[in-house]
Amino acid sequence: MRRTFVELFRAAMNDVGARPYPYQERLAAEGLPELLRVPTGAGKTAAGVLPWLWRRLEHPDTAVRAGEARWLVFVLPLRSLVEQTAAVVREWTANAGLAGAVRVHVFMGGEGRDDDAWRMDPSRTAVLVGTQDMLLSRLLMRGYGESRAQWPVSFGLLHSGVQFVFDETQLMGPGLPTSAQLQGLREKLGTGAPSRSMWMSATLAPQEVCTPDHREVRGVVELGEDDRVGGLAVPLNAVRQVERVEVPELAAAYPAGVAQVLVARHVSGTRTIAVFNTVERAVAVQAALAKLVRRGGPEVVLLHSRFRPPEREGLMDELKAPLSAAGQIVISTQVLEAGVDLSSRVLFTEAALFSSVVQRAGRCNRTGEFPEGANLLWAPPPSGRGQYAPYEPEDVETAVEALTSLEGTWVTSTRLQEMPVVPKPVVHPVLRRRDLLQLFDTMPDLSGADIDVSQWIRDGQDTTALVAWRDLTDGRPGEREVFPAREELCAAPVRDLKTIVKDSVGPLWVLDAAEGAWRRAQFADIRPGAVLLTSTASGWYDSRLGWGLKHRGPVTSLVRTGRVPDGMSKDDASCADRWVDLIEHLEDVEREVGLLAEGLAPLDGLSAKHLKAARLAGRYHDLGKAHFVFANTVHRSCPEGEQPPGEGPWAKSRHRMGRHERKYFRHELISALALLHPDSTLLDDNEDSDLIAYLAAAHHGKVRMSVRSMPGEAERVPPRVLGVEPAEKVGPVELPGGKILPRIVVDPSVLFLGGGPEGAPSWTLRASQLLSQLGPFRLALLEALVRVADWRASQAYRTPQPAPDQAVSSDEQPSAAPLPIPAPAGAFEQEVLW
């Protein structure tokens, strides 16, 4: 029997007396609007999750359940909010008895145990929680901390049948207009299934999410009178007294001065929170406090965005623990400005963008637990370099004027939010249609560089990359050094990492995925979202202070068994626990494409012939494995004295595959050339032959919109393109359905303008026409269907997690949670490409 929304809410909260706020009930009855504007502490997270969950799984109307998005993607500006939000959503679903029906996945960079489970079973209801960096970069087909080959799959799945929730939008910077533009472009260019967006903030104005392609906000929900007189009345009416405190204006004396104020104003047995605009000032004040607070005094906790997850989790546990008789002083940055459910008797904030000050004030007397009121202390940031960072000087000065006008008054959160403070208009780069179409091509330029999407994600001064520390033998990563796990990674400012490389302060290593090996990082490798390794001896990290160039080593390594990076010349994906012939694998993949499409139905944006083309691409995607280069690699995979149990051709070896004899050889390019060959007859009279060939070529994410030679290939004799030479012989090959590929001779020159029969379009022209016809969202979804089907079929041939010394990595075999096919969890790993 299905539950009412109130019943589900009570179960999720594990409280039979709990009652959703009236505005939350409106969301459950009417669906999520585009703009939810309610004060801090008013239950926005629950409002963003539980109404959707009820409508998706428990609404009495079948049409409502079917029409609700299968995934809720919760986008947050800060890493510290991701873990907390994911934990509370898991708690709610478990309390409600829905843990088996709803998966919760986290996007934070690096590898996690369930990183690919969301891809492997995309029809399953799930909540995906991540930072705007990780999620917006994937929505722009440049996923931070993700292999290039995975970009199209993430893009295709995340743009189809999804409900986005963007929280704490005042911290999103350029990510805010980008999220609005993407919503508008999805509606204009078409998707496989409709996707919607909701933006949540206490201070967001509708015009802030109006962009060239998203011109109006459809639906705004705010608190009604019934909300203000009900359960929200106490927190809404909670007061704090505004007071400017005198601290030194000079940067050198500022930390000690603020520390003295915090100690003097702290109330024993309660929590004091101090929020600073930069990590550097927060760390400096913490150091000054450490000298002032005696044993038996209040506990001092420093929390900012530059910690590894295990240390950050430990610090969050300290914040959640019962307070001692002496109480607690928390030193923090914007990470406590939003989302974190924490309150204080005394709160100190630096003057900042006024909407940020409002959010910070919401951490003072948050639930009205101090009926007599609390203290909201403030001061301008100290003079000197970076005084106003990361805000505009005009915005900080405006906030100073507003706070000065409130001096000595008792204010509620509502009064602060209603202050007529207008921030300086900020002009962010706007993602346009042409930008999105250009990003669809994942091939780097001739110099190896990519389009930098950071301009559409986060302000330049806030950009970070990710660093992991390892005990490196001989000071450098080994040949089979595994890719970092999420637990190892710390966000570090790009400017700090560029300083390290520029001044040769210490070693940083980056993955050269064309070769499948780690190499010394160059200045150009330091970019937002990059994943870097360094030695534990390098320092730059302290478990209580986080990232900092002045911190000395050694740093504890948190490495665990992971995946070994793959390169262009290897085919580690093509191994299993038994020999799998080509016909069996092609039949399995074709079947899985159909099952995936059925599970995601209705896909109203894709026609029956598009889905048929995807199934045929699954049937023929591995034709190139009949080529002698692949066959020779299969034979070499066998131990001495062993041979394959038949002539083949084989899709999967029983042994781990090594490098091909031809560097950069890609069997999927052979597949595409064979399908387009006039003598192949496989696609005779099929009007979607170009689409089928494209999807077959793209099934590893390495041969997509552009095809060109790798370094050294064009100059050799004979020349090569991804390991393929002129006049390559393929076939005859027996295929599913009684089809036969006859013996044909393929030539990569037909891919280029003027290289094929007279009038034949080049590969790039064919792919561009498909992009124009289908649009980026639908074409990427079709790619994802074929690739996920390939992964699922491949998963069924394997058994549990390989031993550490046998760990393999592959785009074709990502680690996965249990699926409705006979394969244990965690058996597969994804590859990292060039």
Secondary structure as the mmCIF struct_conf table of DSSP 4:
data_model
#
loop_
_struct_conf.conf_type_id
_struct_conf.id
_struct_conf.beg_label_comp_id
_struct_conf.beg_label_asym_id
_struct_conf.beg_label_seq_id
_struct_conf.end_label_comp_id
_struct_conf.end_label_asym_id
_struct_conf.end_label_seq_id
HELX_LH_PP_P HELX_LH_PP_P1 ARG A 2 THR A 4
HELX_RH_AL_P HELX_RH_AL_P1 PHE A 5 MET A 13
TURN_TY1_P TURN_TY1_P1 ASN A 14 ASN A 14
TURN_TY1_P TURN_TY1_P2 VAL A 16 GLY A 17
HELX_RH_AL_P HELX_RH_AL_P2 PRO A 22 GLU A 30
BEND BEND1 GLU A 34 GLU A 34
STRN STRN1 LEU A 35 ARG A 37
TURN_TY1_P TURN_TY1_P3 THR A 40 GLY A 41
BEND BEND2 ALA A 42 ALA A 42
HELX_RH_AL_P HELX_RH_AL_P3 LYS A 44 LEU A 57
TURN_TY1_P TURN_TY1_P4 GLU A 58 GLU A 58
BEND BEND3 PRO A 60 PRO A 60
HELX_RH_AL_P HELX_RH_AL_P4 THR A 62 GLY A 67
BEND BEND4 GLU A 68 GLU A 68
BEND BEND5 ARG A 70 ARG A 70
STRN STRN2 TRP A 71 LEU A 76
BEND BEND6 PRO A 77 PRO A 77
HELX_RH_AL_P HELX_RH_AL_P5 ARG A 79 ASN A 95
TURN_TY1_P TURN_TY1_P5 ALA A 96 GLY A 97
TURN_TY1_P TURN_TY1_P6 ALA A 99 ALA A 101
STRN STRN3 ARG A 103 PHE A 107
BEND BEND7 MET A 108 GLY A 110
STRN STRN4 GLU A 111 GLU A 111
TURN_TY1_P TURN_TY1_P7 ARG A 113 ASP A 116
HELX_RH_AL_P HELX_RH_AL_P6 ALA A 117 MET A 120
BEND BEND8 ASP A 121 ASP A 121
TURN_TY1_P TURN_TY1_P8 PRO A 122 SER A 123
BEND BEND9 ARG A 124 ARG A 124
STRN STRN5 ALA A 126 THR A 131
HELX_RH_AL_P HELX_RH_AL_P7 GLN A 132 LEU A 139
TURN_TY1_P TURN_TY1_P9 LEU A 140 MET A 141
TURN_TY1_P TURN_TY1_P10 TYR A 144 GLY A 145
BEND BEND10 GLU A 146 GLU A 146
HELX_RH_3T_P HELX_RH_3T_P1 ARG A 148 GLN A 150
HELX_RH_AL_P HELX_RH_AL_P8 TRP A 151 LEU A 158
TURN_TY1_P TURN_TY1_P11 HIS A 159 HIS A 159
BEND BEND11 SER A 160 GLY A 161
STRN STRN6 VAL A 162 ASP A 167
HELX_RH_3T_P HELX_RH_3T_P2 THR A 169 LEU A 171
TURN_TY1_P TURN_TY1_P12 GLY A 173 PRO A 174
HELX_RH_AL_P HELX_RH_AL_P9 GLY A 175 LEU A 189
BEND BEND12 GLY A 192 ALA A 193
STRN STRN7 ARG A 196 MET A 200
BEND BEND13 ALA A 202 THR A 203
HELX_RH_3T_P HELX_RH_3T_P3 PRO A 206 VAL A 209
STRN STRN8 THR A 211 THR A 211
TURN_TY1_P TURN_TY1_P13 PRO A 212 ASP A 213
STRN STRN9 HIS A 214 HIS A 214
BEND BEND14 GLU A 216 GLU A 216
STRN STRN10 VAL A 220 GLU A 222
HELX_RH_AL_P HELX_RH_AL_P10 GLU A 225 ARG A 228
TURN_TY1_P TURN_TY1_P14 VAL A 229 LEU A 232
HELX_RH_AL_P HELX_RH_AL_P11 ALA A 233 ASN A 237
STRN STRN11 ARG A 240 ARG A 244
BEND BEND15 GLU A 249 LEU A 250
TURN_TY1_P TURN_TY1_P15 ALA A 251 ALA A 253
HELX_RH_AL_P HELX_RH_AL_P12 TYR A 254 ARG A 265
TURN_TY1_P TURN_TY1_P16 SER A 268 GLY A 269
BEND BEND16 THR A 270 THR A 270
STRN STRN12 ARG A 271 VAL A 275
BEND BEND17 ASN A 277 THR A 278
HELX_RH_AL_P HELX_RH_AL_P13 VAL A 279 LEU A 292
HELX_LH_PP_P HELX_LH_PP_P2 VAL A 293 ARG A 294
TURN_TY1_P TURN_TY1_P17 ARG A 295 GLY A 296
BEND BEND18 GLY A 297 GLY A 297
STRN STRN13 GLU A 299 LEU A 303
BEND BEND19 SER A 305 SER A 305
BEND BEND20 PHE A 307 PHE A 307
HELX_RH_AL_P HELX_RH_AL_P14 PRO A 309 LYS A 320
BEND BEND21 ALA A 321 ALA A 321
HELX_LH_PP_P HELX_LH_PP_P3 PRO A 322 LEU A 323
BEND BEND22 ALA A 325 ALA A 326
STRN STRN14 GLN A 328 SER A 332
HELX_RH_3T_P HELX_RH_3T_P4 GLN A 334 LEU A 336
TURN_TY1_P TURN_TY1_P18 GLU A 337 GLU A 337
BEND BEND23 ALA A 338 GLY A 339
BEND BEND24 ARG A 345 ARG A 345
STRN STRN15 VAL A 346 GLU A 350
HELX_RH_AL_P HELX_RH_AL_P15 PHE A 354 ALA A 361
TURN_TY1_P TURN_TY1_P19 GLY A 362 ARG A 363
BEND BEND25 CYS A 364 ASN A 365
TURN_TY1_P TURN_TY1_P20 ARG A 366 THR A 367
BEND BEND26 GLY A 368 GLY A 368
TURN_TY1_P TURN_TY1_P21 PRO A 371 GLU A 372
STRN STRN16 ALA A 374 ALA A 379
HELX_LH_PP_P HELX_LH_PP_P4 PRO A 380 PRO A 382
BEND BEND27 SER A 383 GLY A 384
TURN_TY1_P TURN_TY1_P22 ARG A 385 GLY A 386
BEND BEND28 GLN A 387 TYR A 388
TURN_TY1_P TURN_TY1_P23 ALA A 389 PRO A 390
BEND BEND29 TYR A 391 TYR A 391
HELX_RH_AL_P HELX_RH_AL_P16 PRO A 393 SER A 405
TURN_TY1_P TURN_TY1_P24 LEU A 406 GLY A 408
STRN STRN17 TRP A 410 VAL A 411
HELX_RH_AL_P HELX_RH_AL_P17 SER A 413 GLN A 417
TURN_TY1_P TURN_TY1_P25 GLU A 418 GLU A 418
BEND BEND30 MET A 419 MET A 419
HELX_LH_PP_P HELX_LH_PP_P5 PRO A 423 PRO A 425
HELX_RH_AL_P HELX_RH_AL_P18 ARG A 433 LEU A 439
TURN_TY1_P TURN_TY1_P26 PHE A 440 PHE A 440
TURN_TY1_P TURN_TY1_P27 LEU A 446 SER A 447
BEND BEND31 GLY A 448 GLY A 448
HELX_RH_3T_P HELX_RH_3T_P5 SER A 454 TRP A 456
TURN_TY1_P TURN_TY1_P28 ILE A 457 ILE A 457
BEND BEND32 ARG A 458 ARG A 458
HELX_RH_3T_P HELX_RH_3T_P6 GLY A 460 ASP A 462
STRN STRN18 THR A 464 ARG A 470
HELX_RH_3T_P HELX_RH_3T_P7 THR A 473 GLY A 475
BEND BEND33 ARG A 476 ARG A 476
TURN_TY1_P TURN_TY1_P29 GLU A 479 ARG A 480
HELX_LH_PP_P HELX_LH_PP_P6 GLU A 481 PRO A 484
STRN STRN19 ALA A 485 ALA A 485
HELX_RH_3T_P HELX_RH_3T_P8 ARG A 486 GLU A 488
STRN STRN20 CYS A 490 PRO A 493
HELX_RH_AL_P HELX_RH_AL_P19 VAL A 494 LYS A 502
TURN_TY1_P TURN_TY1_P30 ASP A 503 SER A 504
BEND BEND34 GLY A 506 GLY A 506
STRN STRN21 TRP A 509 ASP A 512
TURN_TY1_P TURN_TY1_P31 ALA A 513 GLY A 516
STRN STRN22 ALA A 517 ARG A 520
HELX_LH_PP_P HELX_LH_PP_P7 ALA A 521 GLN A 522
HELX_RH_3T_P HELX_RH_3T_P9 PHE A 523 ASP A 525
TURN_TY1_P TURN_TY1_P32 PRO A 528 GLY A 529
STRN STRN23 VAL A 531 SER A 535
HELX_RH_3T_P HELX_RH_3T_P10 THR A 536 SER A 538
STRN STRN24 TYR A 541 ASP A 542
TURN_TY1_P TURN_TY1_P33 SER A 543 LEU A 545
STRN STRN25 GLY A 546 TRP A 547
TURN_TY1_P TURN_TY1_P34 LEU A 549 LYS A 550
BEND BEND35 GLY A 553 GLY A 553
BEND BEND36 THR A 561 THR A 561
HELX_LH_PP_P HELX_LH_PP_P8 ARG A 563 PRO A 565
TURN_TY1_P TURN_TY1_P35 MET A 568 SER A 569
STRN STRN26 LYS A 570 LYS A 570
HELX_RH_3T_P HELX_RH_3T_P11 ASP A 572 SER A 574
STRN STRN27 CYS A 575 CYS A 575
BEND BEND37 ASP A 577 ARG A 578
STRN STRN28 VAL A 580 ASP A 581
HELX_RH_AL_P HELX_RH_AL_P20 LEU A 582 LEU A 600
TURN_TY1_P TURN_TY1_P36 ASP A 604 GLY A 605
BEND BEND38 LEU A 606 LEU A 606
HELX_RH_AL_P HELX_RH_AL_P21 ALA A 608 TYR A 620
TURN_TY1_P TURN_TY1_P37 HIS A 621 ASP A 622
HELX_RH_3T_P HELX_RH_3T_P12 LEU A 623 ALA A 626
BEND BEND39 HIS A 627 HIS A 627
HELX_RH_AL_P HELX_RH_AL_P22 PHE A 628 ARG A 636
TURN_TY1_P TURN_TY1_P38 SER A 637 SER A 637
BEND BEND40 CYS A 638 CYS A 638
HELX_LH_PP_P HELX_LH_PP_P9 PRO A 639 PRO A 639
TURN_TY1_P TURN_TY1_P39 GLU A 640 GLY A 641
BEND BEND41 PRO A 645 GLU A 647
STRN STRN29 TRP A 650 LYS A 652
STRN STRN30 SER A 653 SER A 653
BEND BEND42 ARG A 654 HIS A 655
STRN STRN31 ARG A 659 ARG A 659
BEND BEND43 GLU A 661 ARG A 662
TURN_TY1_P TURN_TY1_P40 LYS A 663 TYR A 664
HELX_RH_AL_P HELX_RH_AL_P23 HIS A 667 LEU A 676
TURN_TY1_P TURN_TY1_P41 PRO A 678 ASP A 679
TURN_TY1_P TURN_TY1_P42 LEU A 682 ASP A 685
TURN_TY1_P TURN_TY1_P43 GLU A 687 ASP A 688
HELX_RH_AL_P HELX_RH_AL_P24 SER A 689 ALA A 697
TURN_TY1_P TURN_TY1_P44 ALA A 698 HIS A 700
BEND BEND44 GLY A 701 MET A 705
HELX_LH_PP_P HELX_LH_PP_P10 SER A 709 MET A 710
TURN_TY1_P TURN_TY1_P45 PRO A 711 GLU A 715
BEND BEND45 ARG A 716 PRO A 718
STRN STRN32 VAL A 721 VAL A 721
TURN_TY1_P TURN_TY1_P46 LEU A 722 GLY A 723
STRN STRN33 VAL A 724 VAL A 724
HELX_LH_PP_P HELX_LH_PP_P11 GLU A 725 GLU A 725
TURN_TY1_P TURN_TY1_P47 PRO A 726 ALA A 727
STRN STRN34 GLU A 728 VAL A 730
STRN STRN35 VAL A 733 GLU A 734
HELX_RH_3T_P HELX_RH_3T_P13 PRO A 736 GLY A 738
STRN STRN36 ILE A 740 LEU A 741
STRN STRN37 ILE A 744 VAL A 746
HELX_RH_3T_P HELX_RH_3T_P14 PRO A 748 LEU A 751
BEND BEND46 PHE A 752 PHE A 752
TURN_TY1_P TURN_TY1_P48 LEU A 753 GLY A 754
BEND BEND47 GLY A 755 PRO A 757
TURN_TY1_P TURN_TY1_P49 GLU A 758 GLY A 759
HELX_LH_PP_P HELX_LH_PP_P12 ALA A 760 SER A 762
HELX_RH_AL_P HELX_RH_AL_P25 TRP A 763 GLN A 795
TURN_TY1_P TURN_TY1_P50 ALA A 796 TYR A 797
BEND BEND48 PRO A 800 PRO A 800
HELX_RH_3T_P HELX_RH_3T_P15 PRO A 804 GLN A 806
BEND BEND49 ASP A 811 GLU A 812
STRN STRN38 GLN A 813 GLN A 813
BEND BEND50 PRO A 820 PRO A 822
TURN_TY1_P TURN_TY1_P51 ALA A 825 GLY A 826
STRN STRN39 GLU A 829 GLU A 829
#
